[in-house]
Amino acid sequence: MTGYADPELLITEWMRDTIGGKFWTSYHLPPNERYVAPLTHVLRDISPNDLPLTLDDVLLDANTYAADEDRCKAVSLDIWNAMVFKLPGTVFGNGVLVKHCRATPPIWAPDPSVYRRTAAYRVILHGVI
């Protein structure tokens, strides 16, 4: 059956395989998480335009949470480097090609209980599954 690839899940799985670490795609963060190991929350944001079926232009928000400030910064920058420099040109097993990924580097975001860095990634994929 033909349909849209799920960029949120495809790219999160790719990040796990590429840089390792803890990633979360559910709307709610895991209960009782202590963020000893940094956790990156990846969610799809509203896409800037409505594009044809063969092209998917998405925004992904990646928020990294950690109990340690330096680890939070390091992990969020590892994600940014992988997304901007390694992800473009990637062809997933289902044939979907990542044509482009752009983002500004992660910035600090307020959170009363942990350190948090956030970035929004614009990813353009080609192909349907």
Z-matrix of the N, CA and C atoms (Angstrom, degrees):
N
C 1 1.442
C 2 1.534 1 109.00
N 3 1.312 2 116.57 1 134.94
C 4 1.456 3 122.08 2 179.55
C 5 1.515 4 109.42 3 -87.05
N 6 1.308 5 116.37 4 143.19
C 7 1.459 6 120.83 5 178.51
C 8 1.507 7 109.78 6 -170.56
N 9 1.291 8 116.11 7 -177.80
C 10 1.455 9 121.35 8 177.74
C 11 1.525 10 110.90 9 -74.87
N 12 1.309 11 115.53 10 142.01
C 13 1.456 12 119.54 11 168.68
C 14 1.526 13 106.53 12 -74.94
N 15 1.309 14 117.76 13 151.63
C 16 1.463 15 120.87 14 177.94
C 17 1.521 16 107.81 15 -95.73
N 18 1.343 17 117.42 16 97.69
C 19 1.462 18 119.63 17 -175.35
C 20 1.521 19 113.40 18 -60.72
N 21 1.307 20 117.34 19 -34.10
C 22 1.465 21 121.62 20 -179.36
C 23 1.530 22 110.60 21 -59.40
N 24 1.336 23 115.84 22 -48.47
C 25 1.461 24 120.03 23 -178.44
C 26 1.527 25 111.99 24 -75.42
N 27 1.340 26 117.63 25 -40.15
C 28 1.470 27 120.88 26 178.69
C 29 1.525 28 111.36 27 -58.43
N 30 1.320 29 116.11 28 -48.49
C 31 1.461 30 120.26 29 -174.98
C 32 1.523 31 111.47 30 -74.31
N 33 1.323 32 117.23 31 -35.03
C 34 1.474 33 119.40 32 176.83
C 35 1.524 34 110.54 33 -64.13
N 36 1.327 35 117.06 34 -42.69
C 37 1.466 36 120.32 35 177.17
C 38 1.530 37 110.31 36 -63.75
N 39 1.332 38 116.93 37 -40.65
C 40 1.464 39 121.00 38 177.38
C 41 1.529 40 110.30 39 -60.92
N 42 1.348 41 117.59 40 -43.12
C 43 1.471 42 120.60 41 178.92
C 44 1.521 43 110.99 42 -62.47
N 45 1.335 44 117.67 43 -41.85
C 46 1.465 45 120.86 44 177.69
C 47 1.525 46 110.35 45 -58.20
N 48 1.342 47 115.97 46 -45.41
C 49 1.461 48 120.70 47 -178.52
C 50 1.519 49 112.34 48 -70.85
N 51 1.331 50 117.67 49 -32.67
C 52 1.458 51 122.20 50 -173.99
C 53 1.521 52 112.70 51 -83.67
N 54 1.333 53 117.45 52 -46.64
C 55 1.468 54 118.81 53 -176.04
C 56 1.518 55 113.57 54 -118.55
N 57 1.324 56 117.59 55 -7.82
C 58 1.456 57 120.08 56 -179.13
C 59 1.517 58 111.31 57 73.74
N 60 1.298 59 116.84 58 -174.36
C 61 1.452 60 120.95 59 178.66
C 62 1.521 61 112.71 60 101.13
N 63 1.314 62 114.10 61 -177.44
C 64 1.460 63 121.88 62 -177.64
C 65 1.527 64 109.41 63 -101.95
N 66 1.329 65 115.87 64 128.30
C 67 1.459 66 122.01 65 178.45
C 68 1.523 67 108.66 66 -128.75
N 69 1.310 68 115.75 67 150.40
C 70 1.454 69 122.17 68 -176.54
C 71 1.528 70 108.13 69 -138.72
N 72 1.345 71 117.73 70 130.94
C 73 1.461 72 120.61 71 -178.88
C 74 1.522 73 113.22 72 -117.82
N 75 1.308 74 117.94 73 -5.31
C 76 1.456 75 120.48 74 177.32
C 77 1.529 76 109.27 75 -71.81
N 78 1.317 77 116.38 76 151.86
C 79 1.466 78 120.79 77 -178.09
C 80 1.530 79 111.53 78 -57.85
N 81 1.327 80 117.05 79 -44.67
C 82 1.470 81 121.30 80 -178.78
C 83 1.524 82 109.31 81 -92.38
N 84 1.325 83 116.26 82 136.07
C 85 1.464 84 120.18 83 175.17
C 86 1.523 85 109.71 84 -66.24
N 87 1.344 86 117.98 85 155.10
C 88 1.459 87 120.38 86 -177.07
C 89 1.533 88 111.02 87 -62.27
N 90 1.324 89 117.23 88 136.93
C 91 1.464 90 120.03 89 179.25
C 92 1.531 91 110.78 90 -68.16
N 93 1.298 92 115.96 91 147.04
C 94 1.469 93 123.36 92 177.43
C 95 1.523 94 114.35 93 62.29
N 96 1.316 95 118.46 94 20.94
C 97 1.470 96 121.94 95 176.96
C 98 1.529 97 108.52 96 -71.60
N 99 1.345 98 117.06 97 133.98
C 100 1.463 99 121.03 98 -178.95
C 101 1.528 100 111.96 99 -100.91
N 102 1.322 101 118.03 100 -10.39
C 103 1.467 102 123.98 101 177.07
C 104 1.526 103 112.90 102 60.57
N 105 1.340 104 116.74 103 28.88
C 106 1.456 105 120.69 104 175.08
C 107 1.532 106 108.10 105 -62.51
N 108 1.322 107 116.33 106 -47.96
C 109 1.467 108 121.50 107 168.57
C 110 1.527 109 105.52 108 -93.52
N 111 1.324 110 118.40 109 131.99
C 112 1.466 111 119.40 110 -178.65
C 113 1.530 112 111.99 111 -56.15
N 114 1.306 113 115.13 112 144.01
C 115 1.469 114 122.44 113 178.75
C 116 1.525 115 107.21 114 -122.98
N 117 1.330 116 116.10 115 131.08
C 118 1.466 117 120.48 116 177.91
C 119 1.517 118 108.97 117 -109.41
N 120 1.311 119 115.02 118 124.25
C 121 1.464 120 124.03 119 -179.24
C 122 1.523 121 107.61 120 -97.20
N 123 1.332 122 117.34 121 115.84
C 124 1.463 123 122.42 122 -177.70
C 125 1.526 124 108.41 123 -111.68
N 126 1.336 125 115.41 124 120.61
C 127 1.461 126 120.87 125 178.75
C 128 1.516 127 109.95 126 -135.10
N 129 1.314 128 115.22 127 145.66
C 130 1.463 129 120.65 128 177.01
C 131 1.517 130 109.17 129 -77.75
N 132 1.322 131 115.24 130 134.82
C 133 1.453 132 122.15 131 178.02
C 134 1.526 133 108.08 132 -102.00
N 135 1.296 134 117.73 133 178.57
C 136 1.461 135 122.59 134 -179.97
C 137 1.516 136 108.62 135 -70.47
N 138 1.346 137 117.14 136 127.79
C 139 1.460 138 121.65 137 179.69
C 140 1.522 139 110.54 138 -74.35
N 141 1.324 140 116.87 139 144.13
C 142 1.459 141 119.79 140 -174.78
C 143 1.522 142 114.54 141 -70.74
N 144 1.317 143 118.38 142 -20.19
C 145 1.462 144 119.34 143 -179.74
C 146 1.520 145 111.26 144 -151.13
N 147 1.313 146 115.15 145 162.46
C 148 1.456 147 121.97 146 179.34
C 149 1.520 148 107.61 147 -95.75
N 150 1.335 149 117.10 148 113.27
C 151 1.458 150 121.17 149 -173.18
C 152 1.528 151 111.33 150 -112.32
N 153 1.334 152 118.20 151 162.54
C 154 1.466 153 121.67 152 -179.73
C 155 1.529 154 112.56 153 -61.02
N 156 1.320 155 116.18 154 166.17
C 157 1.460 156 122.45 155 -177.35
C 158 1.527 157 113.52 156 -60.20
N 159 1.318 158 119.09 157 -28.65
C 160 1.462 159 120.89 158 -175.98
C 161 1.525 160 112.75 159 -85.53
N 162 1.316 161 117.57 160 -0.71
C 163 1.458 162 120.92 161 -178.17
C 164 1.519 163 108.14 162 -136.68
N 165 1.312 164 117.18 163 131.39
C 166 1.454 165 120.27 164 178.50
C 167 1.518 166 108.52 165 -124.01
N 168 1.310 167 115.86 166 121.34
C 169 1.459 168 123.65 167 -178.86
C 170 1.524 169 105.80 168 -114.07
N 171 1.335 170 117.15 169 109.94
C 172 1.460 171 120.10 170 -174.20
C 173 1.520 172 111.90 171 -125.13
N 174 1.308 173 114.13 172 156.19
C 175 1.458 174 121.27 173 169.56
C 176 1.518 175 107.22 174 -110.65
N 177 1.316 176 116.50 175 130.31
C 178 1.457 177 122.11 176 176.10
C 179 1.516 178 108.32 177 -118.73
N 180 1.320 179 116.38 178 127.20
C 181 1.456 180 121.43 179 174.32
C 182 1.520 181 107.71 180 -93.47
N 183 1.329 182 116.06 181 130.15
C 184 1.461 183 121.29 182 176.53
C 185 1.521 184 107.97 183 -121.38
N 186 1.317 185 115.66 184 112.77
C 187 1.467 186 122.39 185 178.54
C 188 1.522 187 108.16 186 -110.89
N 189 1.329 188 116.28 187 120.92
C 190 1.460 189 121.02 188 178.77
C 191 1.523 190 108.81 189 -102.44
N 192 1.332 191 115.74 190 128.29
C 193 1.463 192 123.23 191 -179.69
C 194 1.523 193 108.35 192 -116.26
N 195 1.330 194 117.03 193 137.73
C 196 1.462 195 120.24 194 177.40
C 197 1.522 196 110.25 195 -156.07
N 198 1.324 197 115.01 196 152.18
C 199 1.464 198 120.45 197 176.91
C 200 1.525 199 111.13 198 -76.29
N 201 1.332 200 116.96 199 -20.98
C 202 1.468 201 122.21 200 -178.63
C 203 1.533 202 109.69 201 -110.92
N 204 1.318 203 116.79 202 128.68
C 205 1.471 204 122.05 203 -176.06
C 206 1.534 205 112.37 204 -61.56
N 207 1.327 206 117.68 205 -45.30
C 208 1.466 207 120.65 206 -177.62
C 209 1.526 208 111.92 207 -65.93
N 210 1.335 209 117.39 208 -41.01
C 211 1.480 210 120.49 209 178.47
C 212 1.524 211 110.26 210 -65.81
N 213 1.309 212 117.41 211 -38.29
C 214 1.457 213 120.95 212 178.49
C 215 1.526 214 110.19 213 -60.11
N 216 1.321 215 115.98 214 -47.63
C 217 1.458 216 121.12 215 -179.62
C 218 1.531 217 111.02 216 -64.20
N 219 1.327 218 117.24 217 -45.07
C 220 1.464 219 121.36 218 -178.01
C 221 1.526 220 111.90 219 -62.60
N 222 1.325 221 116.86 220 -46.29
C 223 1.464 222 120.36 221 -178.55
C 224 1.526 223 110.83 222 -65.53
N 225 1.331 224 117.34 223 -43.35
C 226 1.467 225 119.36 224 -179.30
C 227 1.534 226 110.82 225 -64.39
N 228 1.332 227 117.52 226 -35.12
C 229 1.469 228 119.84 227 176.97
C 230 1.527 229 111.85 228 -73.40
N 231 1.336 230 118.27 229 -33.93
C 232 1.469 231 120.86 230 173.60
C 233 1.523 232 110.34 231 -60.73
N 234 1.321 233 116.28 232 -42.61
C 235 1.470 234 120.82 233 178.76
C 236 1.523 235 109.93 234 -64.07
N 237 1.324 236 116.96 235 -46.19
C 238 1.461 237 120.32 236 -179.96
C 239 1.531 238 111.30 237 -59.72
N 240 1.332 239 117.07 238 -46.74
C 241 1.467 240 120.45 239 178.64
C 242 1.521 241 111.96 240 -60.05
N 243 1.325 242 117.19 241 -44.06
C 244 1.464 243 120.50 242 179.50
C 245 1.524 244 111.42 243 -64.76
N 246 1.321 245 116.37 244 -45.53
C 247 1.469 246 120.38 245 -177.90
C 248 1.529 247 111.79 246 -65.21
N 249 1.312 248 118.06 247 -42.59
C 250 1.465 249 121.45 248 -174.49
C 251 1.528 250 112.36 249 -81.84
N 252 1.336 251 117.86 250 -37.31
C 253 1.458 252 119.88 251 -173.19
C 254 1.530 253 114.97 252 -104.73
N 255 1.347 254 119.03 253 -26.16
C 256 1.466 255 120.75 254 -177.38
C 257 1.529 256 113.40 255 -104.53
N 258 1.317 257 117.36 256 -33.63
C 259 1.472 258 120.51 257 -174.70
C 260 1.531 259 113.63 258 -66.65
N 261 1.337 260 120.04 259 -44.06
C 262 1.472 261 118.71 260 -180.00
C 263 1.533 262 111.20 261 -58.06
N 264 1.333 263 115.45 262 133.31
C 265 1.453 264 121.32 263 -177.87
C 266 1.512 265 113.62 264 92.92
N 267 1.328 266 117.40 265 -8.63
C 268 1.461 267 121.20 266 178.75
C 269 1.520 268 109.74 267 -69.97
N 270 1.347 269 115.62 268 134.84
C 271 1.459 270 121.59 269 173.66
C 272 1.523 271 106.12 270 -113.59
N 273 1.328 272 116.42 271 119.64
C 274 1.453 273 120.99 272 179.24
C 275 1.525 274 110.19 273 -76.77
N 276 1.319 275 116.92 274 164.34
C 277 1.457 276 122.32 275 -178.78
C 278 1.521 277 114.11 276 -57.69
N 279 1.322 278 117.15 277 -23.91
C 280 1.463 279 120.36 278 -179.67
C 281 1.533 280 112.09 279 -90.37
N 282 1.351 281 117.50 280 6.53
C 283 1.454 282 121.25 281 176.72
C 284 1.518 283 115.25 282 92.14
N 285 1.309 284 118.80 283 -3.61
C 286 1.464 285 121.76 284 179.44
C 287 1.532 286 108.66 285 -74.81
N 288 1.337 287 115.89 286 130.42
C 289 1.458 288 123.16 287 -178.67
C 290 1.519 289 110.08 288 -106.41
N 291 1.326 290 116.22 289 133.44
C 292 1.472 291 120.71 290 173.62
C 293 1.519 292 106.77 291 -88.41
N 294 1.304 293 115.53 292 113.15
C 295 1.462 294 121.41 293 -177.44
C 296 1.526 295 111.75 294 -85.08
N 297 1.331 296 116.75 295 -35.38
C 298 1.462 297 119.10 296 -171.09
C 299 1.525 298 109.58 297 -158.77
N 300 1.321 299 116.56 298 146.10
C 301 1.462 300 121.60 299 171.14
C 302 1.520 301 107.34 300 -145.04
N 303 1.329 302 115.48 301 131.00
C 304 1.462 303 120.51 302 -178.61
C 305 1.521 304 108.79 303 -138.56
N 306 1.333 305 114.79 304 143.46
C 307 1.464 306 120.31 305 177.09
C 308 1.513 307 109.23 306 -166.15
N 309 1.316 308 115.62 307 153.51
C 310 1.452 309 119.06 308 168.38
C 311 1.527 310 106.35 309 -82.35
N 312 1.322 311 118.80 310 155.92
C 313 1.463 312 119.53 311 178.94
C 314 1.535 313 111.47 312 -58.93
N 315 1.339 314 116.65 313 154.04
C 316 1.462 315 120.86 314 -179.14
C 317 1.534 316 112.10 315 -58.75
N 318 1.313 317 114.85 316 145.76
C 319 1.463 318 121.00 317 178.13
C 320 1.527 319 109.09 318 -120.90
N 321 1.326 320 115.47 319 159.35
C 322 1.460 321 119.89 320 176.29
C 323 1.522 322 108.95 321 -69.72
N 324 1.317 323 116.11 322 141.21
C 325 1.457 324 122.05 323 177.55
C 326 1.523 325 108.06 324 -129.28
N 327 1.305 326 117.47 325 146.22
C 328 1.466 327 119.40 326 -177.96
C 329 1.521 328 112.75 327 -67.45
N 330 1.305 329 114.86 328 138.89
C 331 1.460 330 122.70 329 172.01
C 332 1.522 331 105.88 330 -157.89
N 333 1.310 332 118.43 331 125.74
C 334 1.465 333 120.03 332 -173.35
C 335 1.528 334 115.53 333 -71.54
N 336 1.339 335 117.91 334 -18.27
C 337 1.462 336 118.06 335 -171.93
C 338 1.529 337 114.91 336 -113.86
N 339 1.336 338 118.66 337 -19.64
C 340 1.466 339 121.89 338 -177.97
C 341 1.523 340 109.35 339 -143.86
N 342 1.333 341 116.27 340 174.32
C 343 1.458 342 120.76 341 171.97
C 344 1.526 343 107.74 342 -84.02
N 345 1.325 344 116.02 343 142.01
C 346 1.466 345 120.28 344 -176.95
C 347 1.523 346 109.61 345 -143.08
N 348 1.342 347 114.60 346 131.65
C 349 1.469 348 120.90 347 173.13
C 350 1.517 349 107.32 348 -123.63
N 351 1.333 350 116.41 349 143.32
C 352 1.452 351 120.65 350 -174.69
C 353 1.523 352 111.09 351 -133.28
N 354 1.326 353 115.52 352 148.74
C 355 1.466 354 122.25 353 174.66
C 356 1.521 355 108.09 354 -150.84
N 357 1.314 356 115.98 355 147.92
C 358 1.469 357 121.92 356 174.69
C 359 1.527 358 107.51 357 -111.17
N 360 1.326 359 116.09 358 129.51
C 361 1.455 360 122.28 359 -176.99
C 362 1.518 361 109.72 360 -112.40
N 363 1.317 362 117.29 361 127.37
C 364 1.458 363 121.41 362 173.58
C 365 1.522 364 106.10 363 -95.78
N 366 1.323 365 115.96 364 118.98
C 367 1.455 366 122.45 365 -176.14
C 368 1.523 367 108.56 366 -121.06
N 369 1.330 368 116.24 367 131.81
C 370 1.456 369 120.98 368 177.16
C 371 1.517 370 107.55 369 -114.75
N 372 1.327 371 115.22 370 122.49
C 373 1.465 372 122.60 371 -179.49
C 374 1.521 373 108.92 372 -116.90
N 375 1.328 374 116.71 373 150.66
C 376 1.451 375 121.86 374 175.53
C 377 1.521 376 108.47 375 -119.70
N 378 1.313 377 115.42 376 138.22
C 379 1.456 378 120.79 377 173.31
C 380 1.505 379 112.91 378 112.13
N 381 1.310 380 115.05 379 153.88
C 382 1.463 381 122.51 380 174.11
C 383 1.519 382 106.89 381 -122.31
N 384 1.326 383 115.81 382 160.16
C 385 1.463 384 119.61 383 178.39
C 386 1.510 385 109.67 384 -109.52
